[in-house]
Amino acid sequence: MAEGVKPRVKVPSSAAAGEAITIKTLISHQMESGQRKDADGNTIPRSIINRFTCDFNGQNVVDVKMEPAISTNPYFEFQATVPEAGEFKFTWYDDDGSVYEETKEIAIG
């Protein structure tokens, strides 16, 4: 597991049924493309967040595959329609097999 990885998510606490909301996510992660070499000339292994998913009440909303050109600390902003109260689950997948998760509840009001 990479050190210092911190997912952050901003979701409104409530919305009207059927309303489109803006969701913002950021994960702090030191990315490594796998193309640089260390001081001894050895290739530094690739270490990137290679996939991001967002589910709402078990149904997929967003599924993004990332490649080595992705920036350090990937940021995503997207819209989602909220049909009912529930839970958003955000998941980031790392090259080293680590999985980082965050959940946010949203009420209908």
C-alpha positions, 0 to 999 in steps of 0.5 A: 500500500502506498504511503500518504494516500488520502481520498477526499470526496465532496457530495451534497448532504441532500438533494431533490429526487431526480436532481442532478448533483455535482460530485468532486473527488480528489485522491492524494497519491504520489504517482510514478509512471514506471519510466524514470530511473533511480540514482543507480539506474534501476527503473522505478516501478510504475505506481499509479491509481489505474481505475476509479469507480463510483456506485450509487446504491450498488449501481455503477455511476462512473468507471474510469480506467487511467493510464500512466499519463494521469497526473499526481493526485487525480481529481474528478468532477462529474454530475450524477442524478439522485433518484432516491436517498442512498449511499455513494461508494467511491473506489480507487484501485492502485497498481500495487493491488491496494484499494481505497474506498470512501462512502457518502450518504445523501438524503432526499429533502 
